[in-house]
Amino acid sequence: MNLPPVDRAGLVATRRDIHQHPELGFEETRTATLVAERLRSFDYQVTSGIGKTGVVALKNNARPDGRCVLLRADMDALPVEEANDSPYRSQHAGKMHACGHDGHVAIGLEVARRLASATLAGRVKFAFQPAEEASNGAQAMISDGVLETPSVDAAFGIHLWNDLPVGTVGITPGPIMASVDQFEITIHGRGGHAAAPHQTIDAVLVAAHIISALQSLVSRRRDPLEHAVVSVTEVHAGRAFNVIPARADLRGTVRTFGGAFFNDAPRLIEETAAGIAAAFGARVEIRYQRLSGPLVNDEGLTVLMRDVAAEVVGAANVRQGVRTMGGEDMAYFLERVPGCFAFVGSAPRGGPASPHHSPTFDIDEDSLVIGAELLSRTAVRYLER
């Protein structure tokens, strides 16, 4: 099928406009308004407010008896102060598109533009999703019926990826992004004078032992053939150098690709923390929350998308085995319908790129063209198959 050529200038302009106006999860009102207005101008049926600030669009002139494919783009930014000095840097203090979602929105709109005039063998539905970074925007859209009316048969998405050079695409079957679990541990001891530790139950000391012991869960309680990460990322205790505090608070995350450790992690975290606290005479409160499961690509649809990627960037530039212990709530869509999620290289060819979530994050904008071409052709190929 001949589609209109990718409008690189329009892609870049849209991405830079959104980059200058970042909005955090469930606050994407300006972005959602821009998306909805652009989609209506392409003659799509547009519904706003799906999953609070999400936007859903359905192609008007599609065959009602064909399959329905969902294309997803996330819209939210991060609470990061941008350090770049580019002309399109963030205009909002403490907020930044530091993960490429501005590019995802621009790509989604360009794909919608290209498919608008095409005669397709089925239906295309676009989901512009809020709050991916909080891992609950996909759930919110699913609860509001994004996979229904019409029922979605398959879903595809991409992530601009600074771990890969521009001009490459990473596509791998099976689990490619990890589950995201969060744990919080409150340690209750007995405070007192720093010069008389024997009169206290030192919550800081208990916290230190718990942090060390949690690392042994990966090294000694996990099958070494399973992937897993346990990280303690926040520690809060005390406000004075001469006072042993009565309380310490820890927070962290567990990441897996599923399997036994995924199932066992809540129990192991609780047993470890409670046992160590009891040994020191302290007690703990533990809150364990599953934010999203592993993102798992369907085998057959991965082959389809990989074949398309080979046409777009050349077979030698399609990377297999690309996985990350980072999480993505696209996992919720792919739990319910088969699909594929691909990594589109966005690091400059000439050198290293700043990592995702860093204040100097930026992309090579040639990746926008590749992403738009990949998603457009994948949707057409799936409906024609």
Buried (B, 14 or more C-beta within 10 A) or exposed (E): EEBEEBBBEBBBEBBBBBBBBBBBBBBBEBBBEBBBEBBEEBEBEBBBEBBBBBBBBBBEEBEEEBBBBBBBBBBBBBEBEBEBEEEBBBEBEEBBBBBBBBBBBBBBBBBBBBBBEBEBBBBBBBBBBBBBBBBBBBBBBBEBEBBEEBEBBBBBBBBBBBBBBBBBBBBBBBBBBBBBBBBBBBBBBBBBEBEEEEEBBBBBBBBBBBBEBBEEBBEEBBEEEBBBEBEBEEBEBBEEEEEBBBBBBBBBBBBBBBBEBBEBBBEBBBBBBBEBBEEBEBBBEBEBEBBBBBBBBBEEBBBBBBBBBBEBBEEEBBBEEBBBBBBBBBBBBBBEBBBBBBBBBBBBEEEEBBEBEBBBBBBBBBBBBBBBBBBBBBBBBBBEE
